Amino acid sequence: MLNSDALSQLTQLKQNIRESKDIAEGTVRGTKGRYGFVVLDDDREAFLDPDQMNRVFPGDRVEVSVTKNEKDQFEATLEKLLSSDLKEFVGSYLERGKGHFVVPDVPMLSRWIFLPPKARAKAGSGDYIRCRITRHPFEDGKSQAKVIELIGKRTDESIERSYIINKFQLRDTWSDKHNEQLESLQANPQPLDLPEKERKDFTDIPFVTIDSESTKDMDDAVFAKAQDNGWQVFVAIADPSSGVGLDSPLGRESLARGQTIYFPGNSAPMIPDSLSQNTYSLVEGEKRPALVIELNVAADGTIENYEFSAATICSKAKLSYDFVSEFLDDAKHELSEEIKQSLTALKGFADARFAYRQANALVMEERPDYEYQLNEQGKIANILRVDRNSAQKVVEESMLATNVVAGQFFANEKLTALYSTHAGFREDRLPQVTKLLAEEIGEDLGDLKDVKVYQKLISDLQADAEKSNLLSVLKRQLRPSELSFESNPHLGLGFQYYANITSPIRRFNDLYNHLVIKQYLGFGDMKPITDQQLETLKEQNSDGRYACRQLEQWLICQYMEQFIGSEYAGQISMVTSQGVGIRLDDNGVEVFVQLRDRKNKEQKVEFNPERLTLVVDGTPYVFDQPVKVKITEVDQDKRNIAGTLVD
């Protein structure tokens, strides 16, 4: 047995050894291989060999000792597990001999996790499952999990949607408290925020809704009247805030969901369908509460003044985009004279606003939409290309104008609203962008974060056909738009202020902004959401969009398997050092073409990361370049579609 002096000496020796080490904390980053890295808090990055990586999960917070190898590269040895965020995850059940595992659907986690006999529930090989980690691998490199939910079998109807809902932990059911409030609102659909008599009566105005033929959640209706020097435009927005307060069960749930997620074939609604498609939807012939915005617009498209009103309206017709477009394009349809005059006035207003935005803001390049037609199993049966028509442009200009004046109103009155902002180029890409612009344009453009400077830059590039590739490259350096309490510009649209209010039955920030407006008008009281709630809302919205893209890509890969060997026309939409991504003209599907042949040492490949151009054996590849591609492979597991270029 060691005496106290020996124990003290041993403790001191351990302390000295530890102090001599380079000890740091960081976050584990996985790779597609068995190895990984630790991104250290001091901005260094240290290599984790496969044995070390097998003891942790991507995202784990760890303490490591850092050394340098013979190549002067940092390597890490695990000292302590600080925390692990990986608690629950989804994946597929796998049997290998007598071993039972889950193949986790976790980014950059490429190993299987063992399922002990009593942790397998009733799941079987190939099933999709939700699991919980029961044993972390830090001590001995062996991890274990437990099945907590059987999502379904691969052959189940719409299994892809169920899987994605589970993967992103999206909310897709309603609790007893939600249903109680829902039943109350359905039993008494009269507005609860203020008496009906205190709302302005706009039921005589011949509003119409213009949507897709199948749309049920109609959240906007429009009317316009031509004047001597412009137009008087009324935009009525559905008003679920008249019954769904932020402190109610459905109001809190709306914040938790953030938005309606429009999956192919169906949706995960922000508020129950019976409210969004009936009680608050601007249904033809039914009185509905609405927030009405009256715009007075000059002949040059300038919005001279505006007014908000809490009102009651009654849509006079449910019109489709195709129907209205045919009318506007001189086809004859049986409509009342007042609706005909209104649609004609709306077309004039939209044309003027479009010209105004071309001169004073930004007009983005028009691209077609794609409609996914699903079969009974929830698989894509067909993809239809839908080009934008004149009716869609009328609605777009009406909604843009409404959101612009909402942003101006909030900023002028210094209200705590949710602005939609866009800061332009990513901060880390500004030096690269500045250098590129100096080489291409050769003059000091000024502060690229200023809305006028940015608007002029993009407008000038749009007008110069020889600069089209430069414009495409710059677009890949942009930040995404985001919600903010700050009245910052929306550079992407070229507006000083912008705040969404036109879809309150589909987006929480629109619902929130309705309550801000109505409180200003003297109707009701509301408590602003917190900064933390805003951050959670932004994360939830981002997860929803990402979930929708993943489901679409999954279904698209299934659909495209039947077209292996087929040839399509498309345009280059992505350029990397390895090849190009191509967006097919007919269906919008993205296909990757590998151009770098690593086995061919004589191949000459030049990739410019600043200009995003690729030259292979003298042949250049740039954004928007038209090409023809042949589908060669569809990888269902990785959700990738590969092809080769056709001469």
Salt bridges, closest charged atoms under 4 A:
ASP22 OD2 - ARG44 NH1 2.81
GLU25 OE1 - ARG61 NH2 3.69
ASP41 OD2 - ARG61 NH2 2.92
ASP42 OD2 - ARG44 NH2 2.96
GLU45 OE1 - ARG29 NH2 3.13
ASP60 OD2 - HIS136 NE2 2.77
GLU63 OE2 - ARG18 NH2 2.87
ASP72 OD1 - LYS68 NZ 3.27
GLU79 OE2 - LYS21 NZ 3.17
GLU88 OE1 - ARG130 NH1 3.46
GLU88 OE2 - ARG132 NH2 3.25
ASP105 OD1 - LYS167 NZ 3.14
ASP127 OD1 - LYS153 NZ 3.35
ASP140 OD2 - ARG135 NH2 2.41
GLU160 OE2 - LYS379 NZ 2.23
ASP172 OD2 - ARG161 NH1 3.06
ASP193 OD1 - ARG199 NH2 3.15
ASP193 OD2 - LYS518 NZ 2.39
ASP217 OD2 - ARG506 NE 3.56
ASP219 OD2 - ARG506 NE 2.98
ASP239 OD2 - ARG199 NH2 2.96
ASP239 OD1 - HIS514 ND1 3.82
ASP239 OD2 - LYS518 NZ 2.93
GLU253 OE1 - ARG171 NH2 2.81
GLU253 OE1 - HIS178 NE2 3.55
GLU253 OE2 - ARG257 NE 2.82
GLU307 OE2 - LYS200 NZ 3.13
GLU326 OE1 - HIS333 NE2 3.11
ASP351 OD2 - LYS347 NZ 2.90
GLU365 OE1 - LYS475 NZ 3.80
GLU366 OE2 - LYS393 NZ 3.46
ASP387 OD1 - ARG385 NE 3.09
GLU396 OE1 - ARG388 NH2 2.82
GLU397 OE2 - ARG357 NH2 2.72
GLU427 OE1 - LYS449 NZ 3.15
GLU427 OE1 - ARG479 NH2 2.81
ASP428 OD2 - ARG426 NH2 2.98
ASP428 OD2 - ARG429 NE 3.93
GLU439 OE1 - ARG611 NH2 2.91
GLU440 OE1 - LYS467 NZ 3.26
GLU440 OE2 - ARG611 NH1 2.34
ASP460 OD2 - LYS456 NZ 2.73
GLU482 OE1 - LYS538 NZ 3.64
ASP510 OD1 - ARG507 NE 2.82
GLU535 OE2 - LYS538 NZ 3.10
GLU567 OE1 - LYS628 NZ 3.68
GLU590 OE2 - ARG583 NE 3.12
GLU610 OE2 - LYS435 NZ 3.47
